[in-house]
Amino acid sequence: MIENWDEFFAPYQQAVDELKVKLKGIRKQFRQESLHTPIEFVTGRVKPKDSILAKARLRNISIDRLETDMQDIAGLRIMCQFVDDIHEVVRLLRNRHDIHIIEERDYITNNKESGYRSYHVVLEYPVQLIAGEKKILVEIQIRTLSMNFWATIEHSLNYKYQGEFPEDINVRLQRAAEAAFQLDEEMSQIRVEIQEAQRLFSHNKGYQEENGKK
């Protein structure tokens, strides 16, 4: 039994905060080099107590095994513009020495039946505490903006229907997932033009800011 949940959550929150800083640092480095950054933005959270307990009941995970058997208590999402960016982010994560990847789940190549697409990486991250080092399991979901839009809507509907979607909702979700995938495909086809336009926009914006124009 966990007597102090604040104490239990502290290293998880520390892991999320530190990884957010490091991932945003990667994005900043790409921009400083005037390169296309595969990371559009990063979000993170620690799963709330009620959600942890509900999932533990559903998956038959005992409270004393939460740290080893529940991989997403600490979670981050990395949003990308293009599908190719997702694979670049995964490559960057694999090359880091401050994390240890223990599992990868590719729901882009092998999307779920519902239409869900994303790339999940589960890793061990060492948090430095007063009592010493503690390795925290962290799940990172990497997806495009369109994949994230679909997943956010599906999550809201899942909360309402508790996973038992009416058939017409199921069909519409699958159609929407395919439409989101086609959007990503189309954007990938004109990726070079999009990136060139973004570079021109950023350059012009910087010039105007330097000269006091808005």
LUMTITOR-357694 format. One record per residue: residue number from 1; x, z, y of N, C-alpha, C, O in turn. Coordinates in steps of 0.1 Angstrom, whole numbers, m for minus. Example, Ala and Ser with C-alpha at 12.3 -4.5 7.8 and 13.67 -1.06 7.14 Angstrom:
! LUMTITOR-357694
num nxx nzz nyy caxx cazz cayy cxx czz cyy oxx ozz oyy
1 132 78 m57 123 78 m45 132 78 m33 142 85 m33
2 128 71 m22 137 71 m11 129 79 0 134 80 11
This chain:
! LUMTITOR-357694
num nxx nzz nyy caxx cazz cayy cxx czz cyy oxx ozz oyy
1 8 0 m12 0 0 0 9 0 13 19 7 13
2 5 m8 22 13 m9 35 7 1 44 m5 0 48
3 15 11 48 10 22 57 12 18 72 3 22 80
4 22 10 75 24 6 89 25 m9 90 35 m15 88
5 14 m15 94 13 m30 95 22 m35 106 27 m46 105
6 23 m28 117 31 m32 128 46 m33 124 53 m43 127
7 50 m24 116 64 m24 111 65 m35 101 76 m42 101
8 55 m38 93 56 m49 83 57 m62 90 64 m71 86
9 49 m64 101 48 m77 108 61 m79 117 64 m91 119
10 68 m69 121 79 m70 131 89 m81 127 92 m89 135
11 95 m80 115 105 m90 111 99 m105 110 107 m114 113
12 87 m106 107 80 m119 106 79 m125 120 82 m137 122
13 75 m116 130 74 m121 144 88 m125 149 89 m134 157
14 98 m117 146 111 m120 150 116 m133 145 122 m141 152
15 113 m136 132 116 m149 126 110 m160 133 116 m171 136
16 97 m159 136 89 m169 143 95 m172 157 98 m183 161
17 98 m161 164 103 m162 178 117 m169 178 120 m178 186
18 125 m165 169 139 m170 168 139 m185 164 146 m193 170
19 131 m189 154 130 m203 150 124 m212 161 128 m223 162
20 114 m207 168 109 m214 179 119 m218 190 120 m229 194
21 127 m208 193 138 m210 203 148 m220 197 152 m229 205
22 152 m219 185 161 m229 179 156 m243 178 163 m252 181
23 143 m244 174 137 m258 173 135 m264 187 137 m276 189
24 132 m256 197 131 m261 211 144 m265 216 146 m274 224
25 155 m257 211 168 m261 215 172 m275 210 179 m282 217
26 168 m278 198 170 m291 192 164 m302 201 170 m312 204
27 152 m299 205 144 m309 213 152 m311 227 153 m322 232
28 157 m300 232 164 m300 245 177 m308 244 180 m316 253
29 184 m307 233 196 m314 231 194 m329 230 201 m337 236
30 183 m333 223 180 m348 223 177 m353 237 182 m364 241
31 170 m345 245 166 m350 258 178 m350 268 180 m359 276
32 187 m340 266 199 m340 274 208 m353 271 215 m357 280
33 207 m358 259 215 m370 255 207 m382 258 211 m393 255
34 195 m381 264 187 m392 267 183 m400 255 181 m412 255
35 181 m392 244 177 m398 231 162 m394 228 157 m384 233
36 156 m403 220 142 m399 216 142 m386 208 150 m386 198
37 134 m377 211 134 m364 204 123 m365 193 112 m369 196
38 127 m362 180 116 m362 170 107 m351 171 96 m351 164
39 110 m341 179 101 m329 181 94 m330 194 100 m330 205
40 81 m331 193 72 m332 205 70 m318 211 73 m316 222
41 65 m309 202 64 m295 206 63 m286 194 60 m291 183
42 65 m273 196 65 m264 185 56 m252 187 55 m247 199
43 48 m248 177 40 m236 178 43 m227 167 49 m231 157
44 40 m214 168 42 m205 157 33 m193 158 28 m190 168
45 31 m187 146 23 m175 146 26 m167 134 32 m172 124
46 22 m154 134 22 m146 122 8 m144 117 m1 m141 125
47 5 m146 105 m8 m146 99 m14 m132 101 m8 m122 99
48 m27 m131 107 m33 m118 109 m35 m111 96 m36 m116 85
49 m36 m98 97 m38 m89 86 m50 m93 78 m49 m93 65
50 m62 m95 84 m74 m99 77 m72 m111 69 m77 m112 57
51 m65 m121 74 m63 m134 67 m53 m132 55 m55 m138 45
52 m44 m123 57 m34 m120 46 m42 m114 35 m40 m117 23
53 m50 m104 38 m57 m96 27 m67 m106 20 m69 m105 8
54 m74 m115 28 m83 m124 22 m76 m134 12 m81 m136 1
55 m65 m139 17 m57 m148 8 m52 m141 m4 m51 m146 m15
56 m47 m128 m2 m42 m121 m13 m53 m119 m24 m50 m120 m36
57 m65 m116 m20 m76 m114 m29 m79 m128 m36 m81 m128 m49
58 m79 m139 m29 m82 m152 m34 m71 m156 m44 m75 m162 m55
59 m59 m153 m41 m48 m158 m50 m43 m147 m60 m33 m149 m67
60 m50 m136 m60 m46 m124 m69 m32 m120 m66 m24 m118 m76
61 m28 m119 m54 m15 m114 m50 m16 m99 m46 m23 m95 m38
62 m8 m91 m53 m9 m76 m50 m2 m74 m37 8 m81 m33
63 m6 m63 m31 0 m60 m18 15 m58 m18 22 m61 m9
64 20 m52 m29 34 m49 m30 42 m62 m32 55 m61 m33
65 36 m73 m34 43 m86 m36 40 m96 m25 44 m108 m27
66 35 m91 m14 32 m101 m3 45 m108 2 45 m120 4
67 56 m100 3 68 m105 9 74 m117 0 81 m125 5
68 72 m116 m13 78 m126 m22 68 m137 m26 72 m148 m29
69 55 m134 m26 45 m143 m32 37 m150 m22 30 m160 m25
70 37 m146 m9 29 m153 1 39 m159 11 47 m152 18
71 39 m172 11 50 m180 18 47 m182 33 56 m186 40
72 34 m181 37 31 m185 51 27 m173 60 19 m175 69
73 31 m161 57 28 m150 66 34 m154 80 28 m152 90
74 47 m159 80 53 m165 92 51 m180 91 56 m186 81
75 46 m186 101 43 m200 101 46 m207 114 43 m202 125
76 52 m219 113 54 m227 125 49 m241 122 48 m246 111
77 45 m248 133 42 m262 132 50 m270 142 52 m266 154
78 55 m281 137 63 m290 145 55 m303 147 52 m309 137
79 52 m306 159 44 m319 162 53 m330 165 63 m328 173
80 51 m342 160 59 m353 162 50 m365 167 38 m365 165
81 57 m374 174 50 m386 178 47 m396 167 37 m402 166
82 58 m398 159 57 m409 148 60 m403 135 66 m392 133
83 55 m410 124 57 m405 111 72 m405 107 77 m395 101
84 80 m414 112 94 m414 110 101 m402 116 111 m397 110
85 95 m397 127 101 m384 133 100 m373 123 108 m364 123
86 89 m372 115 87 m361 105 99 m361 96 105 m350 93
87 103 m373 91 114 m373 81 127 m370 88 136 m364 81
88 128 m373 101 141 m369 108 141 m354 110 152 m348 109
89 130 m348 113 130 m333 114 133 m327 101 141 m317 101
90 128 m332 90 131 m326 77 146 m327 74 153 m318 69
91 152 m339 78 167 m341 76 174 m331 85 184 m325 80
92 170 m328 97 177 m318 105 176 m304 99 186 m297 100
93 165 m301 94 163 m288 87 172 m286 75 178 m276 73
94 173 m297 67 181 m297 55 196 m294 59 203 m289 51
95 200 m299 70 214 m299 74 218 m285 81 230 m283 84
96 208 m277 83 212 m264 90 217 m254 80 214 m254 69
97 226 m246 86 233 m235 77 227 m222 79 231 m212 73
98 218 m220 89 212 m207 92 198 m205 85 192 m195 87
99 194 m215 76 182 m214 69 185 m219 54 195 m226 52
100 177 m215 45 178 m219 31 164 m224 27 155 m217 25
101 163 m238 25 150 m244 21 148 m241 6 157 m244 m2
102 137 m236 2 134 m233 m12 123 m241 m17 121 m242 m30
103 115 m248 m9 105 m257 m14 101 m267 m3 100 m264 9
104 98 m279 m8 92 m290 1 80 m295 m5 79 m298 m17
105 69 m297 3 57 m304 m2 53 m315 7 50 m313 19
106 54 m327 2 51 m339 9 37 m344 8 33 m350 m2
107 28 m339 18 14 m343 17 12 m356 26 1 m359 30
108 23 m363 29 21 m375 37 22 m387 27 13 m395 26
109 32 m387 18 33 m397 7 22 m394 m3 16 m403 m8
110 19 m381 m5 9 m377 m15 m1 m369 m8 m2 m356 m10
111 m10 m375 0 m20 m367 7 m30 m361 m2 m33 m366 m13
112 m35 m350 3 m46 m343 m5 m58 m351 m6 m61 m360 2
113 m67 m348 m16 m79 m356 m18 m88 m355 m5 m95 m365 m2
114 m87 m344 2 m96 m343 14 m91 m353 25 m99 m355 34
115 m79 m358 24 m73 m366 35 m62 m359 43 m56 m365 51
116 m60 m346 40 m50 m339 47 m36 m345 45 m32 m348 34
117 m29 m346 56 m15 m351 56 m6 m342 65 m10 m338 76
118 5 m339 59 15 m330 66 27 m329 57 26 m332 45
119 38 m324 62 50 m322 54 53 m307 55 55 m302 66
120 53 m300 44 55 m285 44 69 m282 39 73 m287 29
121 76 m274 46 89 m269 42 88 m253 42 85 m247 52
122 91 m248 30 92 m233 29 107 m229 29 114 m235 21
123 110 m220 37 124 m216 38 126 m201 39 117 m194 42
124 138 m197 36 143 m183 38 150 m183 51 160 m190 53
125 147 m173 59 154 m172 72 159 m157 73 151 m148 72
126 172 m155 76 177 m142 77 175 m136 90 180 m141 100
127 168 m125 91 165 m117 103 175 m105 103 176 m98 94
128 181 m103 115 190 m92 116 183 m80 122 178 m80 133
129 182 m69 114 175 m57 118 185 m46 119 196 m47 114
130 181 m35 125 189 m23 126 194 m19 112 206 m15 110
131 185 m19 102 188 m15 89 197 m25 81 201 m23 70
132 199 m37 87 206 m47 80 198 m61 80 188 m62 87
133 203 m70 72 197 m83 71 185 m83 62 185 m77 51
134 175 m90 66 162 m91 58 159 m106 58 157 m112 68
135 157 m112 46 154 m126 44 138 m127 44 131 m121 36
136 134 m135 54 119 m137 55 115 m151 51 122 m161 54
137 104 m152 43 99 m165 40 91 m171 51 83 m164 58
138 93 m183 55 87 m190 66 82 m204 61 89 m211 54
139 70 m207 65 65 m220 62 64 m228 75 58 m224 85
140 70 m240 74 70 m249 86 62 m262 82 65 m268 72
141 52 m265 90 43 m277 88 48 m287 98 48 m284 110
142 51 m299 94 56 m309 103 46 m321 102 43 m326 91
143 40 m325 113 30 m335 113 29 m343 126 35 m338 136
144 23 m354 126 21 m361 139 9 m355 146 2 m347 141
145 7 m359 159 m3 m354 167 m17 m358 161 m26 m350 162
146 m18 m370 156 m31 m374 150 m34 m366 137 m45 m362 134
147 m24 m363 129 m26 m355 117 m30 m341 121 m38 m335 114
148 m24 m336 132 m27 m323 136 m42 m322 141 m49 m312 139
149 m46 m332 149 m60 m333 153 m70 m332 142 m79 m324 142
150 m67 m340 131 m76 m340 120 m76 m326 113 m86 m321 110
151 m64 m321 111 m62 m308 104 m69 m297 111 m75 m288 105
152 m69 m297 125 m75 m287 133 m90 m287 131 m97 m277 130
153 m96 m299 131 m110 m301 130 m114 m297 116 m124 m289 114
154 m107 m301 106 m110 m297 92 m109 m282 90 m118 m277 82
155 m100 m276 96 m98 m261 95 m111 m254 101 m116 m245 95
156 m115 m259 112 m127 m253 118 m139 m255 110 m147 m245 108
157 m141 m267 104 m153 m269 95 m151 m261 82 m161 m256 77
158 m139 m259 77 m137 m251 65 m141 m237 67 m146 m230 59
159 m138 m232 80 m142 m218 83 m157 m217 83 m163 m207 79
160 m164 m227 88 m179 m227 88 m185 m228 74 m194 m220 71
161 m180 m237 66 m186 m240 53 m179 m233 41 m183 m234 30
162 m168 m226 44 m161 m218 34 m156 m227 22 m157 m224 11
163 m152 m240 26 m147 m249 16 m157 m257 9 m153 m267 2
164 m170 m254 11 m181 m261 4 m187 m271 14 m198 m268 19
165 m180 m282 16 m185 m291 26 m197 m299 21 m197 m303 9
166 m207 m302 29 m218 m311 25 m211 m325 22 m201 m328 28
167 m217 m333 14 m211 m346 10 m209 m355 22 m199 m362 22
168 m219 m355 31 m217 m364 43 m205 m360 51 m199 m368 57
169 m203 m347 52 m191 m342 60 m179 m346 53 m169 m350 59
170 m178 m345 40 m167 m349 32 m163 m363 34 m152 m367 36
171 m173 m372 34 m171 m386 35 m166 m389 49 m156 m397 51
172 m172 m383 59 m167 m385 73 m153 m380 75 m145 m386 83
173 m150 m368 69 m136 m363 71 m126 m373 64 m115 m375 70
174 m129 m378 53 m120 m388 46 m118 m400 55 m107 m406 56
175 m129 m405 61 m129 m417 69 m120 m414 82 m112 m422 86
176 m122 m402 87 m114 m398 99 m99 m397 96 m91 m400 104
177 m96 m391 84 m82 m390 79 m76 m404 78 m64 m406 82
178 m84 m413 73 m78 m427 71 m76 m433 85 m67 m441 87
179 m86 m431 94 m84 m436 108 m72 m430 115 m65 m437 122
180 m70 m417 113 m58 m411 119 m45 m417 113 m35 m419 120
181 m45 m419 100 m34 m426 93 m31 m440 99 m20 m444 101
182 m42 m447 101 m40 m461 106 m35 m460 121 m27 m469 125
183 m39 m450 128 m34 m448 142 m19 m446 142 m12 m452 149
184 m15 m438 133 0 m435 131 7 m448 127 18 m451 132
185 1 m456 118 7 m468 114 8 m478 126 19 m484 128
186 m2 m479 134 m2 m488 145 8 m484 156 16 m492 161
187 9 m471 158 19 m466 168 33 m468 163 42 m471 171
188 35 m467 150 48 m470 145 53 m484 147 65 m487 148
189 43 m494 146 46 m508 148 51 m511 162 59 m520 164
190 47 m503 172 51 m506 186 59 m494 191 60 m491 203
191 66 m488 182 74 m476 185 85 m479 196 87 m471 205
192 92 m490 194 103 m494 203 97 m495 218 103 m490 227
193 86 m502 219 80 m504 232 75 m491 238 77 m488 250
194 70 m482 230 65 m469 235 77 m461 240 76 m455 251
195 88 m460 232 99 m452 236 106 m458 249 110 m450 257
196 106 m471 250 112 m477 262 103 m473 274 109 m470 285
197 90 m474 273 81 m470 284 83 m455 288 83 m452 299
198 85 m447 278 86 m432 280 100 m430 287 100 m421 296
199 110 m437 284 123 m435 290 122 m440 305 127 m433 314
200 115 m451 307 113 m455 321 105 m445 329 108 m443 341
201 95 m440 323 86 m430 330 94 m418 333 94 m413 345
202 102 m413 324 110 m401 326 121 m403 337 123 m394 345
203 127 m415 336 137 m418 346 131 m418 360 137 m413 370
204 119 m425 362 113 m426 374 108 m413 379 109 m409 391
205 103 m404 370 98 m391 374 110 m383 379 109 m375 389
206 122 m384 372 133 m376 377 138 m381 390 142 m373 399
207 138 m394 393 142 m399 405 133 m394 417 138 m391 427
208 120 m394 414 111 m390 424 112 m375 427 112 m370 439
209 115 m367 417 117 m352 419 130 m350 427 130 m341 436
210 140 m357 424 153 m356 432 151 m359 447 158 m354 455
211 142 m369 450 140 m373 463 128 m367 470 123 m371 480
212 122 m356 464 111 m349 470 98 m356 470 89 m353 478
213 96 m365 460 83 m372 459 76 m367 447 82 m363 437
214 63 m368 448 54 m364 437 44 m375 434 35 m374 425
